[in-house]
C-alpha cells in the first residue's frame, strides 16, 4: 500500500512541476523515472502513463470535473486540482485501475498533503463522477465545432480554429486523433559502423521487437525493451533514436562524398549524425548550436556513435561567420519552432505556445535564414525544416525566402516514400502530418543556390 501511495505522489509531483510551474513534460518525467529506476517496470510504466495521460487530457479532464464540481477547476488549490485530474484520468482511461482505488488513493493523497478539510470534497466529487460516467457527453458539435474538437481531443480552441482554417476540418480531425494515440520509438541504423542486418540481429538477441520503417532509410520501430540505454546496440553507437520524419532531412539533403555540411541548430545531433553516416567517414559535418550545454549533448552522441567526421562547436546562428561564407555544400536549418508537430510526444507544448509566440518564432527563423544562407556555395543546397504544423512558420517562410534570396526550390519527390508523396513534393517542400506509431508532424523544404 505504501508503494502505491508513493507512486501516486511521484505522479502528483510531476504534475505540479509541469502544470503549475511550467517545467517541460518530457524532461520532468524522464528525471523522475531515472530517480526511481529501482522501482519495478510495471510501477514506472504506471507513473509514465498516468503523468503523460493526465497532462495530455487536461482540457477534457477539466471539462468533466467542472460538470460535477461546485468550484471551477481554475479556482481550486493547485494540489487539489491535480489530485483530481490524475484520479479522473485513471477512472476514465485506465481499466487496469479499479475506480474505487483511484478514489481512495486520491483521498489519502489529499490528507497526506495536508488538506484534511477537503478530503470529503475530493471523495464526494470523484464518487459522483464515477457513478455518472456513462452520462458524460461532449459539447454539441453543431453548436460550436471548434469547442467540440477542443474538448474531444483536449486541444486549445485557438489551435483547433487555426488548423481548421489552414488545413480543413477533416485533416484537423485526423491530426488531433493521431496526437492522442501512442507513439512508437524509431531508431536509425548507423550503417557506416555495422550492417543493418547485424544491428537488427543484436537488437533481437536482446528480445527487442523490430519493425522495418520502410522509408528508404535503414530504420526500425522498436519495442519490448525496458529503456534505450540498456541496449548494447545503443550504447555502442549502432542506433540513434530519431523520428522517421526527421530522418528524411538527411535523405533529401543527399550529401555526396567529401561534402562540407553545416548544421546550424544541430542539438542533439540526430541529423548531423545521419548525414555523417551517409558520407561514409568522408567530408565534414559541422554541428553548431547556441550554448555549450547543447553542444555537449551533440558531443556525447558523436562519441557514442564514433562519428569521426563530425565536429560540434558553439556558434550563434544569428551572427554571421565570415569564415564560412560560400563554403558549404549543404546547410541544414532545422530551426527553432512552435513544435506543434510533436504534441503527440510532448503534450505540454499545446499549453505553452500562443499566436504571439508563433509570430516571434517565425520572425526568428527569418533572421537565422538571412544569415546562414550566406554559407551555401553557388550550386549548393539549403534544407529548411521544422517539427511543426503551422503555415506561418512553414509555407509562408518558404515563400519569403524564395522571393528574397538567390535560391530556387528543388523537387524532393524522388526522396519521399510513397506514403508521404503529395502535390507539393515536386515543388520542393512537404508538410508531413503526424501519424501515431509512424511519424511526427514535420515540414521539409529544399533550396538550391543559383549559380552566378
C-alpha angles and dihedrals in degrees: 000000000000090000090052092051092047091050091056090045089057089052092048091051090051091050092049091052095047104034101034105026098035098237118157114270099219094046094046094048092044091052092049093050090048091049092050097038089131090070119099116272090246091056093047089049089052091051093048097045096044094046095045093042094049091051092045094049097039096120093049092044091052089049090055095044092049090054091062104028127087087207119062115240093240090057095050124100107271094241092051096048091051093047088052094046094052092045094049089047090056092046095050105031109024115072090176091068117070109233091231090056092051090053095045094048091048090054091048090050091049090055094043090055090053102257097122093150092058098051091095091050092050093045095046095046095049094045089050092051090048092052094049102038093120090056096057110111134181120246115275108275094207091057097050118358094185093053090045093056091041092059097036094053099024094240127142111262095234090058093048090050092048094051094046089053092048103037107014131251098281095053091044091050091050093047095049090049092052092051090063095052123091115270122223125226113246126196132192120219117233095222094178085072102037138357119267090241093054092047091051090048090053091052094047091049086062090050094255114154110228122199116184113241094212098209100121091264122098097253142133141197105232133199141154097069131109103229131343096244090061091067117094091211089060096043091050092049099247093124134039123198106236136147117253092239091053091051089062090068092070092043093051092045086058098193120207126218114289094011119157108226129186119199103193101192100025110153126156085018107231096134093042091052092047092053090045088054091050090051089059096222094315131109124013135276114200107202110198134185140163104252138037089237091060093043090053089057089054092047091052090055092044091054094045092049095043090232101172094175096059126086123186119210138171108247132153107229089210093061118078114241102208092191090065099049112131092352108103124090088197133017117195113206108183091163136198108277144161091272093223091147093064099049087115089066100031106033096177090070090081090060096046102051130073139169093272092053091048091054090049091050093047089052091047090053090054092049091052093046090051089060105035097047085074090070095063114098118224107282092019125119138240122205115204114190141159137183093232140097102220130115094210092063098032121028095026093050091048090055091046093051095047092049095049107038139049096261135109128207112247126206115262095183095110092057097050124096112239093255092058099047116115142149095288102050094085088050091059107262142068137195108212113200120214118266117183114237091018117049148342125244108275143164126212131179131175124210128187118206112234117244112239 
